[in-house]
Amino acid sequence: MSKKAIIYDLDNTIYPVSSIGDKLFAPLFEAIEKNGQHNDSMDAIRKAIMRTPFRLVAQSHNFSEELTQKGIDIQEIIDYKDEINTFEDYPEIKNIPGERFLVTTGFNTMQRSKIRQLGITDDFKEIHVVNPVETSKKEVFADILKRYGYKPEEVLVIGDDPESEIAAAKALNIPTVLYDKHNEQDANAATYKITHFAELKDIYLNS
Ligand SMILES: [Mg+2]
């Protein structure tokens, strides 16, 4: 069955969060350090925040309710103004036919500022920032399929997180591609696994 669209994740799929994380999250890290109501080292918390949605990090590191709320308040107004560079293989996605969608979870202003500073707005037919309190990636994927009349097997979902976009796509029977830049994840985590976007076209055209 020929494919019609690819749904992309943003963080750690289109660019590495670690390249901007210290600057992006500076006010958040400062508040966590000052407050101290958590049960792990700052280093572990910093790493977790660059990889995982904040609410999950707050839970798993036993942030107090006060610190969790403070962290949310800070991030709700972060508007990143510096240049962000995509992964070097990102331009490869433009050689793939079909529609491109971008679906990312996080704080709306922050996520949209990153997309703007990456200069990728026009690369996508639709861009969705998912607020996990209101909806989910699964709901947004299902809505895209419904509105465009795509069958699950006509779409690919690609991302770096087996527990986020990959799980959401699996729940809808959409084939998945794990973008595993440093080849550190289980090959069985998704339908396909790639380390470079040049590998994606072949999957798109021949699966
Ligand atoms: Mg990601």
Residues whose N, C-alpha, C, O or C-beta is under 5 A from the ligand:
A	BS01	MG	D9 L10 D11 N12 T13 D160 D161
